[in-house]
Amino acid sequence: MNDLFKGELLRFRLWTAVAAILNVVVLGFLSSMVDMAQQPLLVYQVFGAVYGVAGALLGMYQMGTYRKPNQWLSLLHRPLHRWQIAGALTGASATLLLLATALPIALVALYQETMTARVVDLRHWLLPLAAWLIAVSSYLAGAYAMVGNRRYSFAAFLLPALLVYAQASGVAMLGVQCVVIAFLAAMLAVAFKPDTSAPPRNPAAVLTIALPVQLGAYFLVWMLGYGVEVAWSVTGTHPLNRPTPPKGGYTEAERADGKTMLLLGIERSREPEAALWREQIALSDVYTTHPLRMLPVQGSMTNLSPLELGDADNNVWMVYSHDRARFVTRGLRDQRRIGELGVGEEQAAFPAPTMPYGATYLYNAHAAYQYDSEQRRMFERFRLLAGEVMASPPEPAGDNIVMLSDRAAYFYPGREAMNGLDLLQPLMRVAMPGPVGQLGRMDVIELLDGYLVSFTYIWGVGSGELQHPFQQVLRVDGRGQAREVARRALSIDLPSVYINRNTWLSPLLRELSLGAQDLFAKEDPLRAKPQSMPMPVLWLAAACGVLSLLSAAWLTAKQTHSPRGRWGWVLLCGVIGLPALASLWLMYPRREVLPVAA
Amino acid sequence: MGDVTDYVIETRALSKRYGRKLALDHLDLRIPRGRIHAIVGANGAGKSTLFRILMGFLPPSAGEARILGKDSQSLTPHDRSRIGFVNEEHTLASWMRVSQVAAMQQHQYPRWNQHAYDNVIGHYHVLPEQKVGQLSRGERAGFNLALALAQGPELLVLDEPTLGLDVVAKRAFLESLMYSNATDDCTVIYCSHQMEEIERVADNLIILERGQLRHMSAPEDFTARVSHWIADVPFKGPALHTVPGLLEMQQLDGLQHYLVLDQDEGFERFLREAGARNVQSMPVSLDRAVNAFLAKNHAAPNAA
């Protein structure tokens, strides 16, 4: 086994050296220009994708060359257990990927830590590990795609793709990556055998292979569903491609400007003041707020956007450090470390990672701050109630300032905000009528004595997570008393059977996908739980399950299964639905029928 | 013990189907332990399929295949250590040095026989520091043979090992095989299209055709079954479908040449009764006998 391991190291040593040097050169060059620890998410995603592609190519090339019939025979026909051989090959590749991906990142982090005044937190030291795990997971997917049966083996690439959608961050994200790697390693272990055409028979092995194949079929059919929209577009019947979107639908609400949105909201209002409001809407500025979908998370390896801001007047550059919970300052021109900056005079720690917005404002999950250049201090200006989290940082709305939490809209006095640096008290708090995770927009106009506020809940309609979109308009008086003056349900514009195909195709796989997305992730108050499905969709899902069950009973009769295996598959098809039927068809060939010997 | 058997290879009604084509057709084959056995057959006769099933790399559609007494579909690493296999591509790690490959095999095979390795590799000008990728095809074949024999296998399968080699390399390969003492202790299955090689090395000739066993005997016994008759028949000779045991008929210089199977002096009588004025009988080479035997049932277009 050691010899095979060393042999594979030898085989790819040159390519690894080239890749590692190239990686060091690119990272080193970029690092000489910018702070690689403070890049927006997209930069890390691009590097992650490159490492993933490199890993996948290595896996596909390595196993693709061994997978030729004579090579496969030479590789596996030796006095070693097949898992020892697989372990030697994958172990060598993992080692090489470590050198090509993790080592260069670690070297650049070391350079930034020791030779610059830039901030390198513990979370940055996890980046080499994360990059390596991404490369290894893609490598294993590529390896399995080559070793497994090509009818379905490419479904393995779905597992590393999960990392793109995973909600976990920091160490938890490393955990997700390890789970993906463990699953892919199990898949490869099942397929890595002399006769690769033989489908697995052991129940655990069957499930290990079948699950990604079912997910692959599920996503493929779901994606092909978009072909319906293409067909609508080609025939000119797409409901959303008309000059004006369907009246009263979520698309109209999505595209409308602030004035139109408010006018639509009170269109059928019988309030005596409605006519007056319509006139005021036409004359006033409308302030539209779209809530945040994500907040910076403590220990997250990447940044939504760089956690840094500059003060050119004082020659100071400030970078938020997760480890110190404060901003670390350095000279803007000489790049020398100056010190740390916390909240207020006492330089207190920030309660959560804090992100700049605008020139001098900052916010985190619990509060918003203002940097004062004259005093070189950070002042807490807006604080949310305990238990609430930031959904949109403070923005001007007429004479005042509006800020969203996950539960309410807060209005603050604009004049006090401009003229001081004290902590502000809200003028009014307007509770939201629904979860912020479903809020698509908030539109506000100032009235003479208060506000007209519209909350429009349309986020998640396209994915079927929001089944009942609606708009609510509130009249908020000068004392902060809110009163509903209009409420209307919005239509979904597209047929329910189309929007909710990810449910009726397989309710179980939908739940599994949503669960996998949230694996090891902390609960996110900015996300809402999916609403329950309409009954017709559930009935359709049940009908698909029955159809799948009956089809499986017919199909398994034409394949080779043990009695227990056969009925296990029939049951699985009934429970999972059509994707399981597709996996059954892909994984098991028809039984071979031989002519009777002469 | 289950694996103690008189046969190194044993198949019972072994069949393998690829779509509509039967590669192996209820094959019953028993190859006894010891000696060198040659398997010949036209392309598509099922030789490679048979080996792939025997090594556990392909499942049979029906029937049973045993190798060294073990079910071929459940070979353990220990079983594999008892079976050497050399294929026509001589697939070895081209990026490794000869010494590194040899060391790897030495570590993996507990019965490694350095003497056998040195003995075979001595026939070639192969240096330990050379990379496998730098070896000529003939040197790679010799190196592969040296590795396989040094493993100390009980059964050595050589699947067309001299394919693509030039005359000199073929000769070197055969000599290194024949003069190696390592073959004394193992059974060798030699699959080849080269009859002159088989004539030199094989003790037993196995002919496969369309996935069925057509013949198994010593090569000389097979050639004894095939006879070459030259007859001077005026006018038209006997209708071909009436010629007993006919494998091949050619008309050359006004004489009719018949290659027939399992015919004795009675065939001369048949020819004379058909009008032959002069009849001569000649022995045939193994090459000619096997070719005629295999060509007899060779597929031809219906309209031809």
Interface residues (C-beta under 8 A of the other chain):
Chain A: N2 D3 L4 G7 L10 R11 P69 N70 Q71 W72 L73 S74 L76 H77 R78 P79 L80 H81 P194 D195 S197 A198 E592 L594 P595 A597
Chain B: A13 S15 R17 L22 D25 H26 R52 M55 G56 F57 L58 P59 S61 A62 Q73 L75 P77 H78 R80 S81 I83 F85 N87 E88 E89 T91 L92 A93 W95 M96 Q100 A103 M104 H107 Q108 Y109 P110
